[in-house]
Amino acid sequence: MGPLNSDAPRAVLFDRDGTLVRDVPYNGNPDLVDPFPQAADVLRQLRRSGIRTGVITNQSGVARGLLTPSQVAAVNSRIQQLLGRFDVWEICPHGPGDGCSCRKPQPGMIHSACARLGLQPNEVAVIGDIGADMAAAEAAGARSVLVPTPVTRPEETAAAPLVARDLAGAVALLLEGS
């Protein structure tokens, strides 16, 4: 890693499923948590650089009755066992039709994470795998990098402000500049 860019974020908020760990729809089983290969190294790099980390995750399975909050917490605990402690977790348990302000693409989880971290949205970056992650960051006033996966639609990739091939590339864009 090269020297930190003076515009490097003070915190990076990650989408959970499809970004940090392989997406297992409505996963309530900690044994199914499978981090992406670069995730642990990328998080160590950020933490060593003094950049705080967080997770912002839609978990509509709770609203749909497919998951309990304790199952979500158990999966999140397993993620922390494998990837280290995050400074902040924001979880939206609502469904798409609930009209909440936290469910991405709404900016509520980013605003809440910023408040809990004592940061302004322009000091934070979001890394995610779909357009809703990018839209939430834009609505909040945070920077964002899209790391496309097979579920990312081409129009989401085209609309993203920054696109990286993988997590390491996303963090390099944020820390070292493009």
C-alpha positions as CSV (number, residue, x, y, z in Angstrom):
1,M,0.0,0.0,0.0
2,G,1.3,3.4,-0.9
3,P,0.9,6.6,1.2
4,L,-2.6,7.6,2.2
5,N,-4.3,10.1,0.0
6,S,-5.2,13.2,1.9
7,D,-8.8,12.7,0.9
8,A,-8.8,9.1,2.3
9,P,-12.1,8.5,4.3
10,R,-12.0,8.3,8.1
11,A,-14.3,5.3,7.9
12,V,-15.4,2.7,5.4
13,L,-18.9,1.2,5.6
14,F,-19.3,-2.1,3.9
15,D,-22.4,-3.8,2.6
16,R,-22.5,-7.3,4.1
17,D,-23.9,-9.9,1.7
18,G,-22.2,-10.0,-1.6
19,T,-19.5,-7.6,-0.5
20,L,-17.8,-8.9,2.6
21,V,-19.3,-12.4,2.5
22,R,-20.8,-14.6,-0.1
23,D,-24.5,-13.9,-0.4
24,V,-26.6,-16.7,1.1
25,P,-30.2,-15.5,0.8
26,Y,-31.8,-14.9,4.2
27,N,-28.9,-16.6,6.0
28,G,-29.6,-17.3,9.6
29,N,-26.9,-20.0,10.0
30,P,-23.4,-18.8,11.1
31,D,-21.9,-22.0,9.7
32,L,-22.7,-20.7,6.2
33,V,-20.7,-17.5,6.5
34,D,-18.1,-17.5,3.8
35,P,-16.0,-14.3,3.6
36,F,-14.5,-13.2,0.3
37,P,-10.8,-14.1,0.1
38,Q,-9.6,-10.5,0.3
39,A,-11.9,-9.3,3.0
40,A,-9.7,-10.1,6.1
41,D,-6.6,-8.5,4.5
42,V,-8.5,-5.4,3.3
43,L,-10.0,-4.9,6.8
44,R,-6.7,-5.3,8.5
45,Q,-5.2,-2.7,6.1
46,L,-7.9,-0.2,6.9
47,R,-7.6,-0.7,10.6
48,R,-3.8,-0.5,10.5
49,S,-4.2,2.8,8.7
50,G,-6.5,4.2,11.5
51,I,-9.6,4.0,9.3
52,R,-12.7,2.8,11.1
53,T,-14.9,0.1,9.6
54,G,-18.6,-0.6,9.7
55,V,-21.3,-2.7,8.1
56,I,-24.6,-1.5,6.7
57,T,-27.0,-4.3,5.8
58,N,-30.5,-4.7,4.7
59,Q,-32.0,-7.8,6.4
60,S,-35.6,-7.9,5.1
61,G,-35.7,-11.6,6.1
62,V,-36.6,-10.4,9.6
63,A,-39.7,-8.5,8.3
64,R,-40.6,-11.4,6.1
65,G,-40.5,-13.9,9.0
66,L,-37.6,-15.8,7.4
67,L,-35.1,-14.8,10.1
68,T,-35.1,-13.7,13.7
69,P,-33.1,-10.8,15.0
70,S,-31.0,-13.3,17.0
71,Q,-30.2,-15.3,13.9
72,V,-29.0,-12.1,12.2
73,A,-26.9,-11.3,15.3
74,A,-25.4,-14.8,15.3
75,V,-24.4,-14.5,11.6
76,N,-22.9,-11.0,12.4
77,S,-21.0,-12.4,15.3
78,R,-19.5,-15.1,13.1
79,I,-18.5,-12.5,10.6
80,Q,-16.6,-10.6,13.3
81,Q,-14.9,-13.8,14.5
82,L,-13.6,-14.3,11.0
83,L,-12.9,-10.7,9.9
84,G,-12.3,-8.8,13.2
85,R,-14.3,-6.3,15.1
86,F,-16.2,-3.6,13.3
87,D,-16.6,-0.2,14.8
88,V,-20.3,0.1,13.9
89,W,-23.1,-2.2,12.7
90,E,-26.3,-0.9,11.2
91,I,-29.0,-3.4,10.3
92,C,-32.3,-2.6,8.6
93,P,-34.8,-5.4,9.5
94,H,-37.6,-3.8,7.4
95,G,-39.1,-5.1,4.2
96,P,-39.2,-3.2,0.9
97,G,-42.7,-1.9,1.4
98,D,-42.3,-0.7,5.0
99,G,-41.4,2.8,4.1
100,C,-38.5,3.1,6.6
101,S,-35.6,5.6,6.2
102,C,-32.9,3.0,6.9
103,R,-33.4,0.4,4.1
104,K,-30.9,1.0,1.3
105,P,-31.2,2.9,-1.0
106,Q,-32.4,5.3,1.7
107,P,-29.5,6.9,3.6
108,G,-30.6,6.2,7.2
109,M,-28.1,3.5,8.1
110,I,-25.2,5.7,6.8
111,H,-26.5,8.7,8.7
112,S,-26.8,6.6,11.9
113,A,-23.3,5.1,11.5
114,C,-21.8,8.5,11.0
115,A,-23.5,9.9,14.1
116,R,-22.3,6.9,16.1
117,L,-18.8,7.4,14.8
118,G,-18.8,11.1,15.2
119,L,-18.2,11.7,11.5
120,Q,-19.8,13.6,8.7
121,P,-21.0,11.7,5.7
122,N,-18.4,13.3,3.5
123,E,-15.7,11.7,5.7
124,V,-17.1,8.2,5.0
125,A,-17.0,5.9,2.1
126,V,-19.4,3.0,1.2
127,I,-18.3,-0.2,-0.6
128,G,-21.1,-2.4,-2.0
129,D,-22.2,-4.6,-4.8
130,I,-25.5,-3.2,-6.0
131,G,-27.0,0.1,-7.0
132,A,-28.9,0.5,-3.7
133,D,-25.6,0.7,-1.9
134,M,-24.4,3.4,-4.2
135,A,-27.7,5.3,-4.1
136,A,-27.7,5.3,-0.2
137,A,-24.2,6.7,-0.2
138,E,-25.1,9.4,-2.7
139,A,-28.2,10.3,-0.8
140,A,-26.2,10.6,2.5
141,G,-23.4,12.6,0.9
142,A,-20.8,9.8,1.3
143,R,-18.4,8.5,-1.3
144,S,-18.9,5.0,-2.8
145,V,-17.2,2.3,-4.8
146,L,-19.1,-0.5,-6.5
147,V,-17.6,-4.0,-6.6
148,P,-19.8,-5.8,-9.1
149,T,-20.8,-9.4,-8.7
150,P,-22.9,-11.6,-11.0
151,V,-26.1,-10.1,-9.5
152,T,-25.0,-6.5,-10.2
153,R,-27.0,-5.2,-13.1
154,P,-25.1,-3.5,-16.0
155,E,-26.9,-0.2,-15.5
156,E,-25.8,-0.2,-11.8
157,T,-22.2,-0.6,-12.9
158,A,-22.6,2.1,-15.5
159,A,-24.1,4.5,-13.0
160,A,-21.6,4.0,-10.2
161,P,-19.2,6.8,-9.4
162,L,-16.3,4.4,-8.9
163,V,-16.0,0.7,-9.9
164,A,-13.4,-1.8,-8.7
165,R,-12.8,-5.4,-9.7
166,D,-12.5,-6.5,-6.1
167,L,-12.3,-5.3,-2.5
168,A,-8.6,-4.6,-2.6
169,G,-9.1,-2.5,-5.7
170,A,-12.0,-0.6,-4.0
171,V,-9.9,0.2,-1.0
172,A,-6.9,1.2,-3.2
173,L,-9.2,3.7,-5.0
174,L,-10.2,5.2,-1.6
175,L,-6.8,5.3,0.1
176,E,-4.4,6.0,-2.7
177,G,-6.6,7.9,-5.1
178,S,-7.3,7.0,-8.6
